[in-house]
């Protein structure tokens, strides 16, 4: 396993949330091989910056990605977060948006959300 990663843990957490907006903090941490404390800090960072909105759903949190926001990178042409997530989620259909992807994962009867592919989980 490499000692470095192309994606930051912040990006990896966003991908987990994109796959399953209702994923528990401990499950995010386990999937990414980070501590729950780190996952909590990352989600707090993303929420403070406005990229993720937390909604209470009983005793659990549900997350909503604000995909319309631009990336905070000074060297980019300011693509929307949705453009990056669409590429990283591997959806080649140009008409599919992140909202469509999240809605598809919320439909009842679809079973659990897909896990991050092994190639993705090796980053980190």
Backbone as JSON Lines, residues from 0, in Angstrom:
{"i":0,"aa":"X","n":[0.85,-1.18,0.0],"ca":[0.0,0.0,0.0],"c":[0.9,1.24,0.0]}
{"i":1,"aa":"X","n":[0.61,2.21,-0.87],"ca":[1.45,3.4,-0.93],"c":[1.35,4.24,0.35]}
{"i":2,"aa":"X","n":[2.4,4.97,0.63],"ca":[2.44,5.82,1.83],"c":[1.86,7.2,1.56]}
{"i":3,"aa":"X","n":[1.37,7.45,0.35],"ca":[0.81,8.76,0.02],"c":[-0.47,8.54,-0.79]}
{"i":4,"aa":"X","n":[-1.19,9.62,-1.02],"ca":[-2.48,9.52,-1.69],"c":[-2.67,10.69,-2.64]}
{"i":5,"aa":"X","n":[-3.37,10.45,-3.74],"ca":[-3.73,11.54,-4.65],"c":[-4.85,12.39,-4.05]}
{"i":6,"aa":"X","n":[-5.73,11.76,-3.3],"ca":[-6.87,12.46,-2.72],"c":[-6.64,12.72,-1.24]}
{"i":7,"aa":"X","n":[-7.07,13.87,-0.79],"ca":[-6.99,14.18,0.63],"c":[-8.09,13.41,1.36]}
{"i":8,"aa":"X","n":[-7.97,13.33,2.66],"ca":[-9.02,12.69,3.44],"c":[-10.33,13.46,3.33]}
{"i":9,"aa":"X","n":[-10.25,14.76,3.14],"ca":[-11.47,15.56,2.95],"c":[-12.2,15.1,1.69]}
{"i":10,"aa":"X","n":[-11.48,14.89,0.61],"ca":[-12.09,14.43,-0.64],"c":[-12.65,13.02,-0.46]}
{"i":11,"aa":"X","n":[-11.93,12.18,0.24],"ca":[-12.37,10.8,0.45],"c":[-13.64,10.76,1.3]}
{"i":12,"aa":"X","n":[-13.74,11.64,2.31],"ca":[-14.95,11.71,3.13],"c":[-16.12,12.18,2.26]}
{"i":13,"aa":"X","n":[-15.89,13.18,1.4],"ca":[-16.96,13.63,0.5],"c":[-17.45,12.5,-0.39]}
{"i":14,"aa":"X","n":[-16.54,11.67,-0.88],"ca":[-16.93,10.54,-1.71],"c":[-17.78,9.54,-0.92]}
{"i":15,"aa":"X","n":[-17.4,9.29,0.32],"ca":[-18.21,8.4,1.17],"c":[-19.62,8.96,1.33]}
{"i":16,"aa":"X","n":[-19.72,10.24,1.6],"ca":[-21.02,10.88,1.79],"c":[-21.81,10.85,0.48]}
{"i":17,"aa":"X","n":[-21.14,11.05,-0.64],"ca":[-21.83,11.0,-1.94],"c":[-22.41,9.61,-2.19]}
{"i":18,"aa":"X","n":[-21.68,8.58,-1.78],"ca":[-22.17,7.21,-1.95],"c":[-23.33,6.91,-1.01]}
{"i":19,"aa":"X","n":[-23.28,7.45,0.21],"ca":[-24.33,7.16,1.2],"c":[-24.45,8.33,2.16]}
{"i":20,"aa":"X","n":[-25.41,9.24,1.93],"ca":[-25.56,10.42,2.78],"c":[-25.94,10.1,4.23]}
{"i":21,"aa":"X","n":[-26.37,8.88,4.5],"ca":[-26.75,8.51,5.86],"c":[-25.71,7.68,6.58]}
{"i":22,"aa":"X","n":[-24.53,7.59,6.02],"ca":[-23.46,6.78,6.6],"c":[-23.06,7.32,7.96]}
{"i":23,"aa":"X","n":[-22.89,6.43,8.93],"ca":[-22.47,6.85,10.27],"c":[-21.0,7.25,10.27]}
{"i":24,"aa":"X","n":[-20.66,8.12,11.18],"ca":[-19.29,8.61,11.32],"c":[-18.31,7.46,11.49]}
{"i":25,"aa":"X","n":[-18.66,6.49,12.31],"ca":[-17.75,5.35,12.54],"c":[-17.56,4.52,11.29]}
{"i":26,"aa":"X","n":[-18.61,4.45,10.44],"ca":[-18.49,3.71,9.19],"c":[-17.6,4.44,8.19]}
{"i":27,"aa":"X","n":[-17.72,5.76,8.16],"ca":[-16.84,6.56,7.3],"c":[-15.4,6.33,7.71]}
{"i":28,"aa":"X","n":[-15.13,6.42,9.01],"ca":[-13.77,6.23,9.52],"c":[-13.24,4.85,9.17]}
{"i":29,"aa":"X","n":[-14.07,3.82,9.36],"ca":[-13.64,2.45,9.07],"c":[-13.35,2.25,7.59]}
{"i":30,"aa":"X","n":[-14.19,2.78,6.73],"ca":[-13.98,2.62,5.28],"c":[-12.69,3.29,4.82]}
{"i":31,"aa":"X","n":[-12.35,4.42,5.46],"ca":[-11.18,5.18,5.01],"c":[-9.92,4.86,5.8]}
{"i":32,"aa":"X","n":[-10.04,4.07,6.86],"ca":[-8.87,3.73,7.66],"c":[-8.35,4.92,8.46]}
{"i":33,"aa":"X","n":[-9.28,5.77,8.94],"ca":[-8.91,6.91,9.77],"c":[-9.67,6.79,11.09]}
{"i":34,"aa":"X","n":[-9.31,7.6,12.06],"ca":[-10.0,7.55,13.34],"c":[-11.35,8.26,13.25]}
{"i":35,"aa":"X","n":[-12.25,7.91,14.17],"ca":[-13.54,8.6,14.21],"c":[-13.33,10.08,14.51]}
{"i":36,"aa":"X","n":[-12.35,10.38,15.34],"ca":[-12.05,11.78,15.67],"c":[-11.63,12.55,14.41]}
{"i":37,"aa":"X","n":[-10.81,11.93,13.57],"ca":[-10.4,12.57,12.31],"c":[-11.59,12.76,11.38]}
{"i":38,"aa":"X","n":[-12.43,11.73,11.27],"ca":[-13.61,11.83,10.42],"c":[-14.53,12.94,10.92]}
{"i":39,"aa":"X","n":[-14.71,13.05,12.23],"ca":[-15.54,14.1,12.81],"c":[-14.96,15.48,12.48]}
{"i":40,"aa":"X","n":[-13.64,15.62,12.63],"ca":[-12.99,16.89,12.32],"c":[-13.13,17.28,10.86]}
{"i":41,"aa":"X","n":[-13.03,16.31,9.98],"ca":[-13.16,16.57,8.54],"c":[-14.58,17.0,8.21]}
{"i":42,"aa":"X","n":[-15.57,16.29,8.76],"ca":[-16.96,16.66,8.5],"c":[-17.25,18.04,9.07]}
{"i":43,"aa":"X","n":[-16.69,18.35,10.23],"ca":[-16.85,19.69,10.81],"c":[-16.23,20.74,9.89]}
{"i":44,"aa":"X","n":[-15.04,20.47,9.36],"ca":[-14.4,21.39,8.41],"c":[-15.29,21.62,7.19]}
{"i":45,"aa":"X","n":[-15.8,20.52,6.63],"ca":[-16.64,20.61,5.43],"c":[-17.94,21.35,5.71]}
{"i":46,"aa":"X","n":[-18.52,21.12,6.89],"ca":[-19.76,21.81,7.26],"c":[-19.5,23.3,7.5]}
{"i":47,"aa":"X","n":[-18.41,23.62,8.16],"ca":[-18.06,25.02,8.42],"c":[-17.83,25.78,7.12]}
{"i":48,"aa":"X","n":[-17.21,25.12,6.16],"ca":[-16.95,25.74,4.86],"c":[-18.2,25.78,3.98]}
{"i":49,"aa":"X","n":[-19.26,25.09,4.38],"ca":[-20.51,25.11,3.63],"c":[-20.66,24.01,2.59]}
{"i":50,"aa":"X","n":[-19.69,23.11,2.5],"ca":[-19.75,22.05,1.49],"c":[-20.68,20.91,1.88]}
{"i":51,"aa":"X","n":[-20.91,20.74,3.19],"ca":[-21.79,19.69,3.68],"c":[-22.75,20.31,4.69]}
{"i":52,"aa":"X","n":[-24.02,19.93,4.6],"ca":[-25.02,20.36,5.57],"c":[-25.46,19.1,6.31]}
{"i":53,"aa":"X","n":[-25.45,19.17,7.65],"ca":[-25.88,18.05,8.48],"c":[-27.35,18.22,8.84]}
{"i":54,"aa":"X","n":[-28.09,17.13,8.72],"ca":[-29.5,17.11,9.11],"c":[-29.66,15.98,10.12]}
{"i":55,"aa":"X","n":[-30.36,16.26,11.22],"ca":[-30.64,15.22,12.21],"c":[-31.76,14.33,11.68]}
{"i":56,"aa":"X","n":[-31.57,13.03,11.78],"ca":[-32.55,12.04,11.39],"c":[-32.68,11.07,12.56]}
{"i":57,"aa":"X","n":[-33.49,11.45,13.54],"ca":[-33.55,10.67,14.78],"c":[-32.27,10.87,15.56]}
{"i":58,"aa":"X","n":[-31.61,9.77,15.88],"ca":[-30.33,9.86,16.6],"c":[-29.14,9.95,15.66]}
{"i":59,"aa":"X","n":[-29.39,9.85,14.38],"ca":[-28.3,9.85,13.4],"c":[-28.28,11.15,12.61]}
{"i":60,"aa":"X","n":[-27.16,11.38,11.96],"ca":[-27.03,12.52,11.05],"c":[-27.18,12.03,9.62]}
{"i":61,"aa":"X","n":[-27.71,12.87,8.79],"ca":[-27.77,12.65,7.35],"c":[-27.07,13.86,6.74]}
{"i":62,"aa":"X","n":[-26.26,13.63,5.74],"ca":[-25.46,14.69,5.17],"c":[-25.94,15.03,3.77]}
{"i":63,"aa":"X","n":[-25.86,16.31,3.44],"ca":[-26.22,16.77,2.1],"c":[-25.05,17.59,1.57]}
{"i":64,"aa":"X","n":[-24.53,17.18,0.43],"ca":[-23.41,17.87,-0.19],"c":[-23.94,19.06,-0.98]}
{"i":65,"aa":"X","n":[-23.32,20.19,-0.82],"ca":[-23.67,21.4,-1.56],"c":[-22.8,21.43,-2.82]}
{"i":66,"aa":"X","n":[-23.19,20.63,-3.79],"ca":[-22.38,20.39,-4.98],"c":[-22.26,21.59,-5.9]}
{"i":67,"aa":"X","n":[-23.1,22.59,-5.74],"ca":[-23.05,23.76,-6.61],"c":[-21.9,24.7,-6.25]}
{"i":68,"aa":"X","n":[-21.3,24.51,-5.08],"ca":[-20.23,25.42,-4.64],"c":[-18.94,25.17,-5.42]}
{"i":69,"aa":"X","n":[-18.19,26.23,-5.67],"ca":[-16.9,26.05,-6.37],"c":[-15.85,25.49,-5.42]}
{"i":70,"aa":"X","n":[-14.85,24.87,-6.0],"ca":[-13.72,24.4,-5.19],"c":[-12.89,25.59,-4.72]}
{"i":71,"aa":"X","n":[-12.31,25.5,-3.54],"ca":[-11.54,26.62,-3.02],"c":[-10.09,26.64,-3.5]}
{"i":72,"aa":"X","n":[-9.8,26.05,-4.62],"ca":[-8.43,25.97,-5.11],"c":[-8.1,27.19,-5.97]}
{"i":73,"aa":"X","n":[-7.03,27.91,-5.63],"ca":[-6.69,29.12,-6.39],"c":[-6.2,28.85,-7.81]}
{"i":74,"aa":"X","n":[-5.73,27.66,-8.09],"ca":[-5.16,27.35,-9.4],"c":[-6.18,26.8,-10.38]}
{"i":75,"aa":"X","n":[-7.44,26.61,-9.94],"ca":[-8.43,26.03,-10.83],"c":[-9.29,27.1,-11.49]}
{"i":76,"aa":"X","n":[-10.08,26.7,-12.46],"ca":[-11.03,27.61,-13.1],"c":[-12.32,27.64,-12.3]}
{"i":77,"aa":"X","n":[-12.25,27.22,-11.05],"ca":[-13.38,27.16,-10.13],"c":[-14.51,26.27,-10.62]}
{"i":78,"aa":"X","n":[-14.21,24.99,-10.89],"ca":[-15.3,24.09,-11.24],"c":[-16.17,23.87,-10.01]}
{"i":79,"aa":"X","n":[-17.41,23.54,-10.23],"ca":[-18.29,23.22,-9.11],"c":[-17.88,21.87,-8.54]}
{"i":80,"aa":"X","n":[-18.12,21.7,-7.28],"ca":[-17.8,20.45,-6.6],"c":[-18.46,19.27,-7.31]}
{"i":81,"aa":"X","n":[-19.65,19.49,-7.88],"ca":[-20.36,18.41,-8.57],"c":[-19.56,17.85,-9.75]}
{"i":82,"aa":"X","n":[-18.82,18.72,-10.45],"ca":[-18.01,18.25,-11.58],"c":[-16.94,17.28,-11.13]}
{"i":83,"aa":"X","n":[-16.29,17.6,-10.03],"ca":[-15.23,16.74,-9.51],"c":[-15.81,15.43,-8.99]}
{"i":84,"aa":"X","n":[-16.9,15.51,-8.23],"ca":[-17.5,14.29,-7.69],"c":[-18.04,13.39,-8.79]}
{"i":85,"aa":"X","n":[-18.57,13.96,-9.86],"ca":[-19.06,13.16,-10.97],"c":[-17.92,12.35,-11.57]}
{"i":86,"aa":"X","n":[-16.77,12.96,-11.73],"ca":[-15.61,12.26,-12.27],"c":[-15.15,11.17,-11.3]}
{"i":87,"aa":"X","n":[-15.03,11.51,-10.03],"ca":[-14.53,10.56,-9.04],"c":[-15.5,9.43,-8.74]}
{"i":88,"aa":"X","n":[-16.79,9.68,-8.91],"ca":[-17.77,8.62,-8.7],"c":[-17.84,7.67,-9.88]}
{"i":89,"aa":"X","n":[-17.21,8.06,-10.99],"ca":[-17.14,7.18,-12.15],"c":[-18.38,7.15,-13.0]}
{"i":90,"aa":"X","n":[-19.19,8.18,-12.93],"ca":[-20.41,8.24,-13.74],"c":[-20.08,8.93,-15.04]}
{"i":91,"aa":"X","n":[-20.09,8.19,-16.13],"ca":[-19.69,8.76,-17.42],"c":[-20.84,9.44,-18.15]}
{"i":92,"aa":"X","n":[-22.07,9.3,-17.66],"ca":[-23.21,9.95,-18.32],"c":[-23.2,11.43,-17.99]}
{"i":93,"aa":"X","n":[-23.12,12.28,-18.98],"ca":[-23.0,13.72,-18.76],"c":[-24.25,14.33,-18.16]}
{"i":94,"aa":"X","n":[-25.39,13.68,-18.28],"ca":[-26.63,14.26,-17.75],"c":[-26.85,13.93,-16.28]}
{"i":95,"aa":"X","n":[-26.08,13.01,-15.73],"ca":[-26.26,12.64,-14.33],"c":[-25.58,13.65,-13.43]}
{"i":96,"aa":"X","n":[-26.31,14.11,-12.44],"ca":[-25.75,15.05,-11.48],"c":[-25.56,14.35,-10.16]}
{"i":97,"aa":"X","n":[-24.84,14.98,-9.25],"ca":[-24.65,14.43,-7.93],"c":[-26.0,14.27,-7.23]}
{"i":98,"aa":"X","n":[-26.91,15.21,-7.43],"ca":[-28.24,15.12,-6.8],"c":[-28.95,13.86,-7.28]}
{"i":99,"aa":"X","n":[-28.82,13.53,-8.57],"ca":[-29.42,12.3,-9.09],"c":[-28.81,11.09,-8.41]}
{"i":100,"aa":"X","n":[-27.49,11.11,-8.24],"ca":[-26.78,10.0,-7.61],"c":[-27.24,9.84,-6.16]}
{"i":101,"aa":"X","n":[-27.35,10.96,-5.43],"ca":[-27.79,10.89,-4.04],"c":[-29.24,10.42,-3.96]}
{"i":102,"aa":"X","n":[-30.09,10.88,-4.86],"ca":[-31.49,10.47,-4.85],"c":[-31.6,8.97,-5.13]}
{"i":103,"aa":"X","n":[-30.8,8.46,-6.02],"ca":[-30.82,7.03,-6.33],"c":[-30.43,6.2,-5.12]}
{"i":104,"aa":"X","n":[-29.51,6.69,-4.32],"ca":[-29.08,5.95,-3.14],"c":[-30.06,6.07,-1.98]}
{"i":105,"aa":"X","n":[-31.04,6.98,-2.07],"ca":[-32.02,7.15,-1.0],"c":[-33.27,6.33,-1.25]}
{"i":106,"aa":"X","n":[-33.46,5.81,-2.45],"ca":[-34.69,5.08,-2.75],"c":[-34.77,3.81,-1.92]}
{"i":107,"aa":"X","n":[-35.93,3.52,-1.34],"ca":[-36.08,2.3,-0.55],"c":[-35.95,1.06,-1.42]}
{"i":108,"aa":"X","n":[-35.49,0.0,-0.82],"ca":[-35.4,-1.27,-1.51],"c":[-34.16,-1.45,-2.37]}
{"i":109,"aa":"X","n":[-33.25,-0.5,-2.32],"ca":[-32.04,-0.62,-3.15],"c":[-30.92,-1.33,-2.43]}
{"i":110,"aa":"X","n":[-31.08,-1.61,-1.15],"ca":[-30.02,-2.26,-0.39],"c":[-28.98,-1.24,0.04]}
{"i":111,"aa":"X","n":[-27.89,-1.73,0.61],"ca":[-26.87,-0.81,1.12],"c":[-26.16,-0.07,0.0]}
{"i":112,"aa":"X","n":[-25.65,1.08,0.33],"ca":[-24.89,1.87,-0.65],"c":[-23.61,1.12,-1.0]}
{"i":113,"aa":"X","n":[-23.13,1.32,-2.23],"ca":[-21.9,0.62,-2.62],"c":[-20.71,1.1,-1.8]}
{"i":114,"aa":"X","n":[-19.81,0.18,-1.55],"ca":[-18.58,0.54,-0.84],"c":[-17.65,1.22,-1.82]}
{"i":115,"aa":"X","n":[-16.7,1.97,-1.31],"ca":[-15.7,2.59,-2.17],"c":[-14.91,1.47,-2.82]}
{"i":116,"aa":"X","n":[-14.71,1.53,-4.14],"ca":[-13.99,0.46,-4.82],"c":[-12.61,0.25,-4.22]}
{"i":117,"aa":"X","n":[-12.06,-0.98,-4.32],"ca":[-10.75,-1.26,-3.74],"c":[-9.66,-0.3,-4.21]}
{"i":118,"aa":"X","n":[-9.72,0.14,-5.45],"ca":[-8.71,1.09,-5.93],"c":[-8.77,2.4,-5.16]}
{"i":119,"aa":"X","n":[-9.98,2.81,-4.76],"ca":[-10.14,4.03,-4.01],"c":[-9.69,3.85,-2.56]}
{"i":120,"aa":"X","n":[-10.03,2.68,-1.96],"ca":[-9.7,2.48,-0.56],"c":[-8.2,2.3,-0.36]}
{"i":121,"aa":"X","n":[-7.46,2.02,-1.41],"ca":[-6.02,1.88,-1.29],"c":[-5.34,3.23,-1.13]}
{"i":122,"aa":"X","n":[-6.04,4.31,-1.45],"ca":[-5.45,5.64,-1.29],"c":[-5.45,5.97,0.18]}
{"i":123,"aa":"X","n":[-4.29,6.19,0.73],"ca":[-4.28,6.64,2.12],"c":[-3.46,5.87,2.99]}
